[in-house]
Every structure is written in C-alpha cells, then in structure tokens.
C-alpha cells in the first residue's frame, strides 16, 4: 500500500466515517483510481465524502453544502455501467465547485 493510500485511509478512520459494506482494496476495478482506497488528485479530494444509498453514488460535499458526484466514483460508473448511465448519474444541483474537477462533467458515448 503506497503512502498516499495509507494517508487517505487514516483520514477516513480519523473522520469517523464508517465503511461497513465496501469492496476490499484488492478488488478495486482500477487500483490507481478508487474513491475509497486510492482517490486521484482531483480538486474535490479534500471535501468530505457522502454515500447516497438512494442513488448508489459517492458524493463529495463542497464547503457550500452541495453534494457533487465523486470523480473517481464516476470513473467506476463509466467503466462498469457505461457512459450513458454515468452521464445521468452525474446530474446534480451544482454551484460549480466540481467544474474545477476536470473529470466530472466530461462523458463521451
């Protein structure tokens, strides 16, 4: 496990976030990019995470209280469920905090 991943997991433990039902680090679809085990260096990385059980979607909550789809989770959705569903899942109330994250709104079919 690399230093960045260890630091992220330590931050999750210290934040009080409980990850009861998630995949293991060994079964990540893309071990280089996972919102739980190895987040990429996107602009919302420091925002708190929030699992939307109703949408099966990981969000990042910006300083303004808006939930934005996590770019690494959207990478997973595109890889597993396809670009059309990723585009639909990416729809959210937006205050443009995620526009600084280059991957969130870019979807190709």
N, C-alpha and C positions, 0 to 999 in steps of 0.2 A: 504494500500500500504506500503510495507516494506521500510526501509531506503535505501537499495541498489537500489531498483527500482526508488525511488524518486530522488536519486543522478544521475542515468542514464538519466532520463527524463530531469532533469535540465541541464545536459551536452549537450543533444540534442538541447534544446532550445538555450543555450548559443553559440553553434557551428554554429548556423544559418541554420541548417538542417530543411527543411520544409517537414513535413509528411502530405501531403494533403489527400491521399487516403490510409488508412491502417485500419486494424481491431481495434476494441476497446480493452482495456486491459481485459475486461470481456469475450471476445470471443477467447482468445488465445487457441490454440489446447492443449498446455502444459503450464499452468500458471507458472511452475517452470523454464521454459526454452523458452524464446522468444527473438529474436534478437532486437526487438523494445522495448518491455515493461519490460523484465527481462532477460538480457543476462547472460549466465552461465559464470563461471570463466575460460574461455579459454585464451590461450596465445595471441590471437589477439584482445582481448576485447578493448584495448586502441587505436586500429587502426581506422581511420575514416571509416564510412560506405558509401557505394555507391550502389544505386539501379540500376540494369541493367534491364531496361524496355524491351530490346530486348530479354532477356532470362528469365525474371521474376525471377531474382536472386539477393539476397542481397550479396554484397561483402564487404570485409574489404581490404582497400588499405594499403599495408605494407610501411615501410619507403623507400623502393626502387621503389615505384610507381606501384607495381604489384597488381592486383585485385585477391584476394583469396576468394572462397565461404565462407560465414559466417557459422561457425559450427552449430549455433543454427538454422539458416535457413535450413541447410541441414538436421537437425533433423526433422524439419517440413516437408520437401520434402519426407523424408523416411516414415514418419508417414502417410502422406496424399496421396502420389503418388507412393510409393513403392521403394524398394531398387534398382531396375534396373535403374529407372529414376534418382534416387539420385546419382548413380554411374556416369551416363552420365553427369548430371549437375555439378558434382564435377571436371570434366576435365577442366583444366585451365593452362595458362602459369605460371610456378611456379619457384620461386627462393628458395624454401624450407623454407620460413618463416612459412608456415602453418604446416609443419611437426612437429613443436613444439606443435601443437594443435592436441591432440590425437584422436579427433573425425572426422576429416575432410576426411581422406582417408580410413577409416575403414567402409566398407559396406559389409553386408552379404546378401545372397539371400535365 
